[in-house]
Amino acid sequence: MSELSGRPTAAELVAAAADFLDNEVRAACDGQVGFHARVAANVLRIVERELLDETAGAVREALGGLGFADEAALSTTIRRGELDDRGDDVMACLRILVQHRLSIDHPGYDQEA
């Protein structure tokens, strides 16, 4: 990913904010405020992973291989049953989409068993 704005990068700023929430704010708060600080830190870590993600091209390629620009169009077509005859291709694409999403939302869960 090219950084047009120099340092700190957007991902570094997001990571710093997440660390602040996770370490400083949570240590100074308890109860509901501490919980919400933890949730906010987790959200920022997801944003950081999205900013650093280098696998989005594989997702676009998988969708494009089936003739779709995005997941919404693919899901609509699947619901209509229009891809029933391309089951293996659809499953391969869905595996890539799920692995990608897991790598962003739940790192470590994206590894095939």
C-alpha positions, 0 to 999 in steps of 0.5 A: 500500500502506498502512503501518499501523506507520509508518516505517521500513516493512517494505519499508524494513527489508528493503531496509536488511538487503539493503544491509547484506548486499550491501555490508558483509558481502560486502565483509568475506567471501569464498568461500562466506560471501560467496556466501551473503550475496549469495543472502540479499541477493537473497532480501530484495530479492525480499521487498521487491518483494513488499511493495511490489507493487501488481499483485497485484490484477491477478493476483486479477482474472485468476484470478477471471475464470476462476473460480479463487481461486489458481494451484494451483486453476488449474493443477490444472484445466489439467492435467485438461484442463477448460479446453481450450475456453477457450484464449484466456482461459487464455493471457491469464491465464497471461501476467498471472501470468507477468509478475507473477512475473517483475516480482517475481523478475526485474525487467525481464524482465516486459516484453513483447517 
